[in-house]
Amino acid sequence: MQISAMWNHQIDANLIYAALNCCKKDVNQTIQLLFKFEQWKFRDNNEQNYKKRMNEFLEKRCCNHNINLFFMFYVKSKTVDAIGFSTAITVNDGLPFVKKDKKHL
């Protein structure tokens, strides 16, 4: 709640959850990571670059665009793939699937 309040409850709760997991549940590190992410989003056309790859994420059933963009940011200096990371957290942690899957439930 503390992290959400810092953004006037305008931040995706799934994003906070994912960032907390990346920071091993350290609130201060999570806050720093989310601030860096917000800055990164608006530099170097990073949001536009995500939009070019959006369908790749959706094909893997990763429909939360905030999470997908976050993992593009998070893995930029890692040796893992953002789509793979986003898919894993979507499946393992039960983040929402694409709309067409909800119709079949």
Contacts in CASP RR format, 6 or more apart in sequence:
PFRMAT RR
TARGET T0000
AUTHOR 0000-0000-0000
METHOD contacts of the structure
MODEL  1
MQISAMWNHQIDANLIYAALNCCKKDVNQTIQLLFKFEQWKFRDNNEQNY
KKRMNEFLEKRCCNHNINLFFMFYVKSKTVDAIGFSTAITVNDGLPFVKK
DKKHL
2 27 0 8 1.000
3 11 0 8 1.000
3 16 0 8 1.000
3 19 0 8 1.000
3 20 0 8 1.000
3 27 0 8 1.000
3 30 0 8 1.000
3 31 0 8 1.000
3 34 0 8 1.000
4 11 0 8 1.000
4 13 0 8 1.000
4 16 0 8 1.000
6 31 0 8 1.000
7 34 0 8 1.000
11 34 0 8 1.000
12 64 0 8 1.000
12 66 0 8 1.000
12 67 0 8 1.000
14 64 0 8 1.000
14 66 0 8 1.000
14 67 0 8 1.000
14 95 0 8 1.000
14 96 0 8 1.000
15 34 0 8 1.000
15 64 0 8 1.000
15 66 0 8 1.000
15 67 0 8 1.000
15 70 0 8 1.000
16 30 0 8 1.000
16 34 0 8 1.000
17 93 0 8 1.000
18 67 0 8 1.000
18 70 0 8 1.000
18 71 0 8 1.000
18 89 0 8 1.000
18 93 0 8 1.000
19 30 0 8 1.000
19 33 0 8 1.000
19 34 0 8 1.000
19 37 0 8 1.000
19 70 0 8 1.000
20 27 0 8 1.000
20 30 0 8 1.000
21 89 0 8 1.000
21 93 0 8 1.000
22 30 0 8 1.000
22 33 0 8 1.000
22 74 0 8 1.000
23 29 0 8 1.000
23 30 0 8 1.000
23 33 0 8 1.000
33 74 0 8 1.000
36 73 0 8 1.000
37 70 0 8 1.000
37 73 0 8 1.000
37 74 0 8 1.000
40 46 0 8 1.000
40 73 0 8 1.000
41 47 0 8 1.000
41 69 0 8 1.000
41 73 0 8 1.000
46 69 0 8 1.000
46 72 0 8 1.000
46 73 0 8 1.000
47 69 0 8 1.000
49 72 0 8 1.000
50 65 0 8 1.000
50 68 0 8 1.000
50 69 0 8 1.000
50 72 0 8 1.000
53 72 0 8 1.000
53 83 0 8 1.000
54 65 0 8 1.000
54 68 0 8 1.000
56 83 0 8 1.000
57 63 0 8 1.000
57 65 0 8 1.000
57 68 0 8 1.000
57 83 0 8 1.000
57 86 0 8 1.000
58 98 0 8 1.000
60 83 0 8 1.000
60 84 0 8 1.000
60 86 0 8 1.000
60 87 0 8 1.000
60 90 0 8 1.000
61 87 0 8 1.000
61 90 0 8 1.000
61 91 0 8 1.000
61 97 0 8 1.000
61 98 0 8 1.000
61 101 0 8 1.000
62 68 0 8 1.000
62 83 0 8 1.000
62 86 0 8 1.000
62 87 0 8 1.000
62 90 0 8 1.000
62 95 0 8 1.000
63 90 0 8 1.000
63 96 0 8 1.000
63 97 0 8 1.000
63 98 0 8 1.000
63 99 0 8 1.000
64 90 0 8 1.000
64 95 0 8 1.000
64 96 0 8 1.000
67 86 0 8 1.000
67 89 0 8 1.000
67 90 0 8 1.000
67 95 0 8 1.000
68 82 0 8 1.000
68 83 0 8 1.000
68 86 0 8 1.000
71 82 0 8 1.000
71 85 0 8 1.000
71 86 0 8 1.000
71 89 0 8 1.000
72 82 0 8 1.000
74 82 0 8 1.000
74 85 0 8 1.000
75 81 0 8 1.000
75 82 0 8 1.000
75 85 0 8 1.000
89 95 0 8 1.000
90 96 0 8 1.000
90 97 0 8 1.000
END
